[in-house]
Amino acid sequence: MNSNPEYNFMMDRYFTYGFLSDVIEPWVLLNIRLTKEIGTRAQVSFTANNVTNTSRYHTNRNTNSKTQLYPNMYFGAELKINL
C-alpha cells in the first residue's frame, strides 16, 4: 500500500506536535454549597458551581485547538433525611 498513491498519504506521517507538552496556567473556579439543618432529622443543601460564570478557554499552542476549561454555571439542591 505504501507504493499506491491513493494510500501513500496515510503512511509515514507522524504529528510530532502531539508529543509536545502544553502548559495550562492555574486559575480560580468558585463553587458554593450552603447547608441548613432542619432539626435532627433533615438537611437541605443548595449547590452553585462556577458561580462567577467564568468561561475560560485554553488554546493549545501546538495544534491551535480551543478547549473550554470550566463547565457552564449550574445549580442544584439536595435533601438528606436521617431515619
Jmol script that loads the backbone (N, CA, C; Angstrom):
load data "model"
ATOM      1  N   MET A   1       0.818  -1.198   0.000  1.00  0.00           N
ATOM      2  CA  MET A   1       0.000   0.000   0.000  1.00  0.00           C
ATOM      3  C   MET A   1       0.861   1.260   0.000  1.00  0.00           C
ATOM      4  N   ASN A   2       2.091   1.136   0.451  1.00  0.00           N
ATOM      5  CA  ASN A   2       2.957   2.300   0.507  1.00  0.00           C
ATOM      6  C   ASN A   2       3.262   2.845  -0.886  1.00  0.00           C
ATOM      7  N   SER A   3       3.298   1.998  -1.863  1.00  0.00           N
ATOM      8  CA  SER A   3       3.593   2.447  -3.222  1.00  0.00           C
ATOM      9  C   SER A   3       2.359   2.978  -3.935  1.00  0.00           C
ATOM     10  N   ASN A   4       1.176   2.667  -3.440  1.00  0.00           N
ATOM     11  CA  ASN A   4      -0.059   3.136  -4.054  1.00  0.00           C
ATOM     12  C   ASN A   4      -0.283   4.602  -3.672  1.00  0.00           C
ATOM     13  N   PRO A   5      -0.375   5.530  -4.650  1.00  0.00           N
ATOM     14  CA  PRO A   5      -0.529   6.957  -4.320  1.00  0.00           C
ATOM     15  C   PRO A   5      -1.842   7.270  -3.605  1.00  0.00           C
ATOM     16  N   GLU A   6      -2.823   6.402  -3.757  1.00  0.00           N
ATOM     17  CA  GLU A   6      -4.105   6.630  -3.098  1.00  0.00           C
ATOM     18  C   GLU A   6      -3.990   6.465  -1.580  1.00  0.00           C
ATOM     19  N   TYR A   7      -3.101   5.580  -1.130  1.00  0.00           N
ATOM     20  CA  TYR A   7      -2.916   5.324   0.291  1.00  0.00           C
ATOM     21  C   TYR A   7      -1.617   5.901   0.843  1.00  0.00           C
ATOM     22  N   ASN A   8      -0.801   6.447  -0.001  1.00  0.00           N
ATOM     23  CA  ASN A   8       0.515   6.919   0.408  1.00  0.00           C
ATOM     24  C   ASN A   8       0.438   8.039   1.453  1.00  0.00           C
ATOM     25  N   PHE A   9      -0.597   8.855   1.386  1.00  0.00           N
ATOM     26  CA  PHE A   9      -0.706   9.972   2.341  1.00  0.00           C
ATOM     27  C   PHE A   9      -0.893   9.485   3.773  1.00  0.00           C
ATOM     28  N   MET A  10      -1.332   8.236   3.955  1.00  0.00           N
ATOM     29  CA  MET A  10      -1.536   7.712   5.303  1.00  0.00           C
ATOM     30  C   MET A  10      -0.271   7.111   5.895  1.00  0.00           C
ATOM     31  N   MET A  11       0.717   6.871   5.097  1.00  0.00           N
ATOM     32  CA  MET A  11       1.922   6.193   5.562  1.00  0.00           C
ATOM     33  C   MET A  11       3.002   7.202   5.954  1.00  0.00           C
ATOM     34  N   ASP A  12       3.771   6.856   6.957  1.00  0.00           N
ATOM     35  CA  ASP A  12       4.944   7.629   7.381  1.00  0.00           C
ATOM     36  C   ASP A  12       4.632   9.076   7.724  1.00  0.00           C
ATOM     37  N   ARG A  13       3.478   9.331   8.272  1.00  0.00           N
ATOM     38  CA  ARG A  13       3.155  10.681   8.727  1.00  0.00           C
ATOM     39  C   ARG A  13       2.915  10.633  10.227  1.00  0.00           C
ATOM     40  N   TYR A  14       3.686  11.393  10.915  1.00  0.00           N
ATOM     41  CA  TYR A  14       3.541  11.461  12.362  1.00  0.00           C
ATOM     42  C   TYR A  14       3.367  12.920  12.747  1.00  0.00           C
ATOM     43  N   PHE A  15       2.442  13.159  13.621  1.00  0.00           N
ATOM     44  CA  PHE A  15       2.219  14.510  14.108  1.00  0.00           C
ATOM     45  C   PHE A  15       3.110  14.709  15.319  1.00  0.00           C
ATOM     46  N   THR A  16       4.288  15.251  15.096  1.00  0.00           N
ATOM     47  CA  THR A  16       5.252  15.394  16.182  1.00  0.00           C
ATOM     48  C   THR A  16       4.774  16.379  17.234  1.00  0.00           C
ATOM     49  N   TYR A  17       3.915  17.324  16.860  1.00  0.00           N
ATOM     50  CA  TYR A  17       3.423  18.271  17.852  1.00  0.00           C
ATOM     51  C   TYR A  17       2.513  17.581  18.869  1.00  0.00           C
ATOM     52  N   GLY A  18       2.004  16.417  18.565  1.00  0.00           N
ATOM     53  CA  GLY A  18       1.155  15.689  19.500  1.00  0.00           C
ATOM     54  C   GLY A  18       1.897  15.215  20.731  1.00  0.00           C
ATOM     55  N   PHE A  19       3.224  15.162  20.652  1.00  0.00           N
ATOM     56  CA  PHE A  19       4.027  14.702  21.778  1.00  0.00           C
ATOM     57  C   PHE A  19       4.657  15.855  22.551  1.00  0.00           C
ATOM     58  N   LEU A  20       4.446  17.087  22.120  1.00  0.00           N
ATOM     59  CA  LEU A  20       4.998  18.244  22.814  1.00  0.00           C
ATOM     60  C   LEU A  20       4.105  18.594  24.002  1.00  0.00           C
ATOM     61  N   SER A  21       4.715  19.101  25.055  1.00  0.00           N
ATOM     62  CA  SER A  21       3.936  19.443  26.240  1.00  0.00           C
ATOM     63  C   SER A  21       3.231  20.782  26.043  1.00  0.00           C
ATOM     64  N   ASP A  22       2.103  20.907  26.706  1.00  0.00           N
ATOM     65  CA  ASP A  22       1.319  22.135  26.673  1.00  0.00           C
ATOM     66  C   ASP A  22       0.933  22.456  28.111  1.00  0.00           C
ATOM     67  N   VAL A  23       1.224  23.647  28.571  1.00  0.00           N
ATOM     68  CA  VAL A  23       1.020  24.024  29.970  1.00  0.00           C
ATOM     69  C   VAL A  23      -0.222  24.894  30.085  1.00  0.00           C
ATOM     70  N   ILE A  24      -1.090  24.543  31.025  1.00  0.00           N
ATOM     71  CA  ILE A  24      -2.269  25.347  31.330  1.00  0.00           C
ATOM     72  C   ILE A  24      -2.016  26.043  32.652  1.00  0.00           C
ATOM     73  N   GLU A  25      -2.066  27.354  32.623  1.00  0.00           N
ATOM     74  CA  GLU A  25      -1.824  28.144  33.832  1.00  0.00           C
ATOM     75  C   GLU A  25      -2.971  27.954  34.821  1.00  0.00           C
ATOM     76  N   PRO A  26      -2.686  27.967  36.125  1.00  0.00           N
ATOM     77  CA  PRO A  26      -3.756  27.813  37.122  1.00  0.00           C
ATOM     78  C   PRO A  26      -4.703  29.010  37.121  1.00  0.00           C
ATOM     79  N   TRP A  27      -5.943  28.747  37.475  1.00  0.00           N
ATOM     80  CA  TRP A  27      -6.970  29.777  37.508  1.00  0.00           C
ATOM     81  C   TRP A  27      -7.929  29.441  38.636  1.00  0.00           C
ATOM     82  N   VAL A  28      -8.881  30.285  38.896  1.00  0.00           N
ATOM     83  CA  VAL A  28      -9.790  30.107  40.028  1.00  0.00           C
ATOM     84  C   VAL A  28     -11.185  29.754  39.527  1.00  0.00           C
ATOM     85  N   LEU A  29     -11.803  28.779  40.182  1.00  0.00           N
ATOM     86  CA  LEU A  29     -13.187  28.407  39.916  1.00  0.00           C
ATOM     87  C   LEU A  29     -13.915  28.446  41.256  1.00  0.00           C
ATOM     88  N   LEU A  30     -15.017  29.176  41.321  1.00  0.00           N
ATOM     89  CA  LEU A  30     -15.720  29.375  42.581  1.00  0.00           C
ATOM     90  C   LEU A  30     -16.986  28.526  42.634  1.00  0.00           C
ATOM     91  N   ASN A  31     -17.036  27.624  43.615  1.00  0.00           N
ATOM     92  CA  ASN A  31     -18.206  26.787  43.870  1.00  0.00           C
ATOM     93  C   ASN A  31     -18.701  27.073  45.282  1.00  0.00           C
ATOM     94  N   ILE A  32     -20.022  27.080  45.467  1.00  0.00           N
ATOM     95  CA  ILE A  32     -20.609  27.372  46.782  1.00  0.00           C
ATOM     96  C   ILE A  32     -21.587  26.255  47.147  1.00  0.00           C
ATOM     97  N   ARG A  33     -21.560  25.866  48.428  1.00  0.00           N
ATOM     98  CA  ARG A  33     -22.526  24.899  48.951  1.00  0.00           C
ATOM     99  C   ARG A  33     -23.005  25.387  50.310  1.00  0.00           C
ATOM    100  N   LEU A  34     -24.294  25.600  50.422  1.00  0.00           N
ATOM    101  CA  LEU A  34     -24.909  26.050  51.672  1.00  0.00           C
ATOM    102  C   LEU A  34     -25.811  24.935  52.192  1.00  0.00           C
ATOM    103  N   THR A  35     -25.686  24.645  53.488  1.00  0.00           N
ATOM    104  CA  THR A  35     -26.479  23.569  54.087  1.00  0.00           C
ATOM    105  C   THR A  35     -27.233  24.106  55.298  1.00  0.00           C
ATOM    106  N   LYS A  36     -28.516  23.780  55.390  1.00  0.00           N
ATOM    107  CA  LYS A  36     -29.354  24.162  56.519  1.00  0.00           C
ATOM    108  C   LYS A  36     -29.877  22.888  57.167  1.00  0.00           C
ATOM    109  N   GLU A  37     -29.592  22.740  58.468  1.00  0.00           N
ATOM    110  CA  GLU A  37     -30.097  21.581  59.201  1.00  0.00           C
ATOM    111  C   GLU A  37     -31.502  21.895  59.715  1.00  0.00           C
ATOM    112  N   ILE A  38     -32.395  20.961  59.496  1.00  0.00           N
ATOM    113  CA  ILE A  38     -33.773  21.110  59.961  1.00  0.00           C
ATOM    114  C   ILE A  38     -33.979  20.097  61.075  1.00  0.00           C
ATOM    115  N   GLY A  39     -33.810  20.563  62.294  1.00  0.00           N
ATOM    116  CA  GLY A  39     -33.900  19.664  63.444  1.00  0.00           C
ATOM    117  C   GLY A  39     -32.759  18.659  63.404  1.00  0.00           C
ATOM    118  N   THR A  40     -33.045  17.441  63.867  1.00  0.00           N
ATOM    119  CA  THR A  40     -32.031  16.385  63.832  1.00  0.00           C
ATOM    120  C   THR A  40     -32.321  15.364  62.734  1.00  0.00           C
ATOM    121  N   ARG A  41     -33.406  15.562  62.013  1.00  0.00           N
ATOM    122  CA  ARG A  41     -33.855  14.572  61.039  1.00  0.00           C
ATOM    123  C   ARG A  41     -33.545  14.914  59.578  1.00  0.00           C
ATOM    124  N   ALA A  42     -33.290  16.167  59.235  1.00  0.00           N
ATOM    125  CA  ALA A  42     -33.164  16.510  57.813  1.00  0.00           C
ATOM    126  C   ALA A  42     -32.146  17.624  57.591  1.00  0.00           C
ATOM    127  N   GLN A  43     -31.618  17.642  56.383  1.00  0.00           N
ATOM    128  CA  GLN A  43     -30.721  18.700  55.928  1.00  0.00           C
ATOM    129  C   GLN A  43     -31.089  19.065  54.494  1.00  0.00           C
ATOM    130  N   VAL A  44     -31.067  20.354  54.202  1.00  0.00           N
ATOM    131  CA  VAL A  44     -31.303  20.844  52.846  1.00  0.00           C
ATOM    132  C   VAL A  44     -30.050  21.575  52.404  1.00  0.00           C
ATOM    133  N   SER A  45     -29.534  21.220  51.217  1.00  0.00           N
ATOM    134  CA  SER A  45     -28.317  21.844  50.707  1.00  0.00           C
ATOM    135  C   SER A  45     -28.584  22.477  49.355  1.00  0.00           C
ATOM    136  N   PHE A  46     -27.967  23.600  49.127  1.00  0.00           N
ATOM    137  CA  PHE A  46     -28.023  24.290  47.839  1.00  0.00           C
ATOM    138  C   PHE A  46     -26.602  24.367  47.302  1.00  0.00           C
ATOM    139  N   THR A  47     -26.410  23.996  46.057  1.00  0.00           N
ATOM    140  CA  THR A  47     -25.090  23.989  45.433  1.00  0.00           C
ATOM    141  C   THR A  47     -25.104  24.867  44.196  1.00  0.00           C
ATOM    142  N   ALA A  48     -24.083  25.702  44.058  1.00  0.00           N
ATOM    143  CA  ALA A  48     -23.910  26.517  42.854  1.00  0.00           C
ATOM    144  C   ALA A  48     -22.464  26.347  42.396  1.00  0.00           C
ATOM    145  N   ASN A  49     -22.285  25.783  41.231  1.00  0.00           N
ATOM    146  CA  ASN A  49     -20.947  25.570  40.678  1.00  0.00           C
ATOM    147  C   ASN A  49     -20.661  26.600  39.595  1.00  0.00           C
ATOM    148  N   ASN A  50     -19.419  27.070  39.573  1.00  0.00           N
ATOM    149  CA  ASN A  50     -18.975  28.124  38.656  1.00  0.00           C
ATOM    150  C   ASN A  50     -19.859  29.361  38.815  1.00  0.00           C
ATOM    151  N   VAL A  51     -19.920  29.867  40.037  1.00  0.00           N
ATOM    152  CA  VAL A  51     -20.800  30.976  40.397  1.00  0.00           C
ATOM    153  C   VAL A  51     -20.514  32.222  39.565  1.00  0.00           C
ATOM    154  N   THR A  52     -19.264  32.483  39.268  1.00  0.00           N
ATOM    155  CA  THR A  52     -18.913  33.689  38.507  1.00  0.00           C
ATOM    156  C   THR A  52     -19.137  33.516  37.011  1.00  0.00           C
ATOM    157  N   ASN A  53     -19.594  32.348  36.587  1.00  0.00           N
ATOM    158  CA  ASN A  53     -19.851  32.024  35.187  1.00  0.00           C
ATOM    159  C   ASN A  53     -18.620  32.302  34.318  1.00  0.00           C
ATOM    160  N   THR A  54     -17.479  31.846  34.800  1.00  0.00           N
ATOM    161  CA  THR A  54     -16.229  32.019  34.081  1.00  0.00           C
ATOM    162  C   THR A  54     -16.206  31.076  32.884  1.00  0.00           C
ATOM    163  N   SER A  55     -15.979  31.622  31.715  1.00  0.00           N
ATOM    164  CA  SER A  55     -15.896  30.808  30.501  1.00  0.00           C
ATOM    165  C   SER A  55     -14.479  30.922  29.951  1.00  0.00           C
ATOM    166  N   ARG A  56     -13.550  30.345  30.658  1.00  0.00           N
ATOM    167  CA  ARG A  56     -12.154  30.448  30.250  1.00  0.00           C
ATOM    168  C   ARG A  56     -11.829  29.351  29.248  1.00  0.00           C
ATOM    169  N   TYR A  57     -11.192  29.753  28.175  1.00  0.00           N
ATOM    170  CA  TYR A  57     -10.774  28.818  27.140  1.00  0.00           C
ATOM    171  C   TYR A  57      -9.256  28.752  27.108  1.00  0.00           C
ATOM    172  N   HIS A  58      -8.751  27.614  26.712  1.00  0.00           N
ATOM    173  CA  HIS A  58      -7.320  27.431  26.557  1.00  0.00           C
ATOM    174  C   HIS A  58      -7.046  27.065  25.103  1.00  0.00           C
ATOM    175  N   THR A  59      -6.107  27.781  24.482  1.00  0.00           N
ATOM    176  CA  THR A  59      -5.708  27.472  23.123  1.00  0.00           C
ATOM    177  C   THR A  59      -4.383  26.729  23.170  1.00  0.00           C
ATOM    178  N   ASN A  60      -4.374  25.540  22.626  1.00  0.00           N
ATOM    179  CA  ASN A  60      -3.162  24.734  22.577  1.00  0.00           C
ATOM    180  C   ASN A  60      -2.212  25.375  21.575  1.00  0.00           C
ATOM    181  N   ARG A  61      -1.028  25.703  22.019  1.00  0.00           N
ATOM    182  CA  ARG A  61      -0.097  26.415  21.144  1.00  0.00           C
ATOM    183  C   ARG A  61       0.494  25.517  20.067  1.00  0.00           C
ATOM    184  N   ASN A  62       0.364  24.208  20.223  1.00  0.00           N
ATOM    185  CA  ASN A  62       0.884  23.284  19.219  1.00  0.00           C
ATOM    186  C   ASN A  62      -0.117  22.996  18.110  1.00  0.00           C
ATOM    187  N   THR A  63      -1.385  22.860  18.470  1.00  0.00           N
ATOM    188  CA  THR A  63      -2.403  22.496  17.488  1.00  0.00           C
ATOM    189  C   THR A  63      -3.390  23.614  17.206  1.00  0.00           C
ATOM    190  N   ASN A  64      -3.357  24.708  17.975  1.00  0.00           N
ATOM    191  CA  ASN A  64      -4.298  25.828  17.865  1.00  0.00           C
ATOM    192  C   ASN A  64      -5.744  25.411  18.111  1.00  0.00           C
ATOM    193  N   SER A  65      -5.952  24.328  18.835  1.00  0.00           N
ATOM    194  CA  SER A  65      -7.307  23.909  19.175  1.00  0.00           C
ATOM    195  C   SER A  65      -7.726  24.570  20.482  1.00  0.00           C
ATOM    196  N   LYS A  66      -9.008  24.927  20.583  1.00  0.00           N
ATOM    197  CA  LYS A  66      -9.539  25.584  21.771  1.00  0.00           C
ATOM    198  C   LYS A  66     -10.299  24.576  22.615  1.00  0.00           C
ATOM    199  N   THR A  67     -10.118  24.684  23.938  1.00  0.00           N
ATOM    200  CA  THR A  67     -10.799  23.813  24.877  1.00  0.00           C
ATOM    201  C   THR A  67     -11.379  24.662  25.996  1.00  0.00           C
ATOM    202  N   GLN A  68     -12.650  24.420  26.345  1.00  0.00           N
ATOM    203  CA  GLN A  68     -13.248  25.132  27.467  1.00  0.00           C
ATOM    204  C   GLN A  68     -12.796  24.457  28.747  1.00  0.00           C
ATOM    205  N   LEU A  69     -12.196  25.234  29.658  1.00  0.00           N
ATOM    206  CA  LEU A  69     -11.622  24.663  30.871  1.00  0.00           C
ATOM    207  C   LEU A  69     -12.654  24.401  31.957  1.00  0.00           C
ATOM    208  N   TYR A  70     -13.695  25.217  32.024  1.00  0.00           N
ATOM    209  CA  TYR A  70     -14.659  25.100  33.103  1.00  0.00           C
ATOM    210  C   TYR A  70     -16.039  24.741  32.563  1.00  0.00           C
ATOM    211  N   PRO A  71     -16.822  24.002  33.337  1.00  0.00           N
ATOM    212  CA  PRO A  71     -18.198  23.721  32.906  1.00  0.00           C
ATOM    213  C   PRO A  71     -19.039  24.985  33.026  1.00  0.00           C
ATOM    214  N   ASN A  72     -20.182  24.987  32.374  1.00  0.00           N
ATOM    215  CA  ASN A  72     -21.096  26.120  32.480  1.00  0.00           C
ATOM    216  C   ASN A  72     -21.657  26.193  33.901  1.00  0.00           C
ATOM    217  N   MET A  73     -22.152  27.370  34.275  1.00  0.00           N
ATOM    218  CA  MET A  73     -22.709  27.567  35.606  1.00  0.00           C
ATOM    219  C   MET A  73     -23.969  26.709  35.763  1.00  0.00           C
ATOM    220  N   TYR A  74     -24.074  26.035  36.915  1.00  0.00           N
ATOM    221  CA  TYR A  74     -25.273  25.256  37.177  1.00  0.00           C
ATOM    222  C   TYR A  74     -25.549  25.220  38.671  1.00  0.00           C
ATOM    223  N   PHE A  75     -26.812  24.964  38.997  1.00  0.00           N
ATOM    224  CA  PHE A  75     -27.291  24.964  40.371  1.00  0.00           C
ATOM    225  C   PHE A  75     -27.876  23.600  40.697  1.00  0.00           C
ATOM    226  N   GLY A  76     -27.948  23.304  41.987  1.00  0.00           N
ATOM    227  CA  GLY A  76     -28.559  22.049  42.403  1.00  0.00           C
ATOM    228  C   GLY A  76     -29.003  22.121  43.846  1.00  0.00           C
ATOM    229  N   ALA A  77     -29.855  21.192  44.220  1.00  0.00           N
ATOM    230  CA  ALA A  77     -30.356  21.108  45.594  1.00  0.00           C
ATOM    231  C   ALA A  77     -30.316  19.659  46.044  1.00  0.00           C
ATOM    232  N   GLU A  78     -30.206  19.491  47.347  1.00  0.00           N
ATOM    233  CA  GLU A  78     -30.111  18.147  47.918  1.00  0.00           C
ATOM    234  C   GLU A  78     -30.900  18.115  49.215  1.00  0.00           C
ATOM    235  N   LEU A  79     -31.651  17.069  49.401  1.00  0.00           N
ATOM    236  CA  LEU A  79     -32.404  16.870  50.623  1.00  0.00           C
ATOM    237  C   LEU A  79     -31.915  15.566  51.255  1.00  0.00           C
ATOM    238  N   LYS A  80     -31.456  15.646  52.515  1.00  0.00           N
ATOM    239  CA  LYS A  80     -30.941  14.476  53.226  1.00  0.00           C
ATOM    240  C   LYS A  80     -31.815  14.245  54.451  1.00  0.00           C
ATOM    241  N   ILE A  81     -32.350  13.029  54.545  1.00  0.00           N
ATOM    242  CA  ILE A  81     -33.225  12.687  55.669  1.00  0.00           C
ATOM    243  C   ILE A  81     -32.553  11.579  56.488  1.00  0.00           C
ATOM    244  N   ASN A  82     -32.396  11.827  57.780  1.00  0.00           N
ATOM    245  CA  ASN A  82     -31.832  10.843  58.711  1.00  0.00           C
ATOM    246  C   ASN A  82     -32.967  10.094  59.385  1.00  0.00           C
ATOM    247  N   LEU A  83     -32.969   8.790  59.239  1.00  0.00           N
ATOM    248  CA  LEU A  83     -34.038   7.995  59.864  1.00  0.00           C
ATOM    249  C   LEU A  83     -33.630   7.468  61.209  1.00  0.00           C
TER     250      LEU A  83
END
end "model"
wireframe off; spacefill off
backbone 0.3
color backbone group
